[in-house]
Amino acid sequence: MTEKIFIGICNTQDVVPSEFFWSFIRINNPYPVMACRSTHPWDVVRNNNIIDKFLKSDCTILAKMDIDQSYPTDYFERLVPLVGIFKVVGPLIFDRWPQNRFIPLAFDKVYPELNSMDISGMTGVVDIPYPHTNLFYHREVIEKIPAPWYEAYQTKDGLSRANHVDFDFIEKIHKAGYKTYIDLDCVVGHQYTTFVGKQLYESCNRKR
C-alpha cells in the first residue's frame, strides 16, 4: 500500500523563513501528500485542528512540521518507511541536542524531575520517551487516542498553564501502547536564525 502523508504545520508566523522554504522544496518526496496549516492564536486549538483534519482525510501518516525548522533532502524518504515499523518516529531536532545530551521535551519548570539523556556515540533509531512532537505518526496511533488530543490545564490562579501540552500528548501515545522513537542520523535544525546557529547546525550535519 502506498503511504499518503498529511503534513500538519502548526505555526502562526506571517512570514515563512527562507531556511524552511528552501529546505522544504528540496525534500525528495516520492509520496503523495496533502498539507494543512492551522493559524489559530492558541497552539492547543491549532494542534487539535490539524489532527481532526488528518483523521477526516484518507492519509495514512501524519507528519507534523514547523516553519522555523530546516529539513534534510531525504527527510521523507528516510522517515516514512520507519513509520510502518515504529509507528511513531521523528528526527533529532537540533535545539534539543546540546553537547550530546538530548533534553526531553518535558525538561522544564513543569516537570523538573526529568533529566537529560546522554546520546553521545549513539546512532540509528532509539527509544526517546519524551521527544518534540514534530514526529511522524501512523494513522492507527492517532485513532487510538480520544479527542481532545491536546489539552491545556491552568494553574489554580488561572494565570499560567499547569501542564506541558506536548508532554501530555506524548503520554497519551504511551498509554495507548506505543513508544516514541528518534532517528539520530536524521537531523533537523530548529529556530537557527542566527549566523552562529546556522554554522553549528551545518557543522553537526557534516559530522553525522
N, C-alpha and C positions, 0 to 999 in steps of 0.2 A: 504493500500500500504506500502511495506517495504521501509524504507528510505535507501538510499545509500550515504555514506559520502565520500566527496572528501577532503582529508587532504592536505592543502597547507602550506608548510614550507618555509618561506621567510628569510633564513639566508645564510651567506657566510662563516661561520667558517669552518675550515678544520677538527676540532675535535669536536665530539659530547660530551658534558659534561655528566658525569655519572648521575647527578641529572635528566637530561632529559631522558637518556636511560632507567634507571631503572623505572622511573615513567611511561614512555610511554609503556613499555612492560607489566606493571602490570595493565594497564587500562582494566577494564572489558568491552568488546565490543561485543554486540550481533548483530551489524550491519555490512553489507558488506562495505568494504572501498577500495579506491584506493588512493595512495599517490603521491604527486608531490613536489619536492624540486627545487626551482629556485635559481641559484647561480650567476646570472648576477651581475657585480660590482655595478650597480646602483639600489637602492631599488625601485624606481618607475617602472623600467622595470621588476624587479622580481615580484612585486605585479601584474602588468598587465599580465605578462606571466601566473601566477597562475590562474587568473580569466578567461583568454582566454581558457586555457586547461580545466578548470572546465565546462565552457559553451559548450565545444566540447564533453564532456563526457555525460554519462547517469545518473550522480549523481544528487541527489535531494537537498543535503545540502553541502555547502562549510564551512569547519572548518579550520580557519587559526590558525596555531600554530607556536611557536618559539622553537628552540633548547636550548635557555637559560632560559627556564621555566621548572617548575616541576608540574606535574598534579596529582590530586587525582584519586583513583582507580575507582570511579563512574563517571568520567568526562563525558563520552558519554551517559551513562545510565541516568544521571541527566539532561543534557542539550538538547539532541536530541529531547525528547518529547516536550520540551518547544518551539522548533523552529516552530512547527506546530501552536502554539498558538500566539507567539510574533513575529515570522518571523526573527527578528534579536536579538540575546541574547547571552550573554557570561558570563564568570566567573568574580569574583572580583580579579583583578590582584594585587598582594601584594605590588608592588613598588608604586602603586597609592593609597595607603591607610595609610598614616602616621597619627598616633594619632587620628584615627576615622574620619579623614577628607579626603574625596575622591577628588583627584585632577584630574579635567577633562584633557583629552588628550591635549587640546589646551592651557593649562595653562603654557605659556612660553612667551618669549620676543616677539613672533609674535602676540599673542592675549592676552596681559596683562589685558584686561578688564574682562576676565572670571575668576571668583573666585572659590575657592574650595567649596565642598559640604559636609555638616555635615551628616554623615550616622550613628552616634552613636545611638545605640538602635534599628536600623533598621535591618530587616531580610527579607528573601524571594526575590522575583523578583521585582525590582524597575526600573523606567524610569530614565536612566542616559543619558543626551543629548550628551555628548562627551566622550565616553569611548575609551580605547585602541581598535584598530581594529582587535585584535585576538579574533574574535567572531564566532558564528555560523550564517550562512546566508541561508535562504530558497532560492531556485532557483528563485522563482518569483521576489524576490527583485533585484537580480543581473541582471535579464533580463530586468528590467525597467530602468536601468542606462546605458546610452550610453557610448561607448568607446571613448577615453581612460578613464578608471575608476579612475586611479591615475594620477595626473598631478602636475608637479613642475613648478613654475614661479620664475624667477630670479629677483633680485633687479636691479635697473637701471644701476648700475655699473657692473653688471654681476658677482659679487664676492660671492654672497650668495643667499639663497632662500628667496623669498618674501612671501612664504606661507608654511603652515604645511600640507604636502600631506595627512596625515591620517585624519586631521581635515576636509579637503575639500572633502575627500571620504565620511565621515560621513554626511557632508552637502548634498551631492548628494542623500544619502539614505533618509534624511529628506524631500528633495524636491520631491522625488518620492512618498511621502505619508506614510513613515514608521518611527516609533520611534525605539530607541535602548535601550535594557534592559540588566540589570545585575542581576544575581542570587547571592546575597550577601552571601549565605551559601555555595557557591562553590568557594573555594579559590585556586588560582594558584600562586606559587612563581615565581618571575621574577628576573633573574640576582642575585640570592642569592648564590654567590660562596664563601663567607667568612664564617667562623665558626659562628660568631655572627649573620650574616644574616640568616643562617640556623636555629639557635636557635630561633630567632624571628618568623620565618615562622612557625616552628613546634609548638611553643607556641600559636600562633594565631589559628592554626588549632585545637588544643586541646580545646580552649575556645569557638569556634563557633560550 
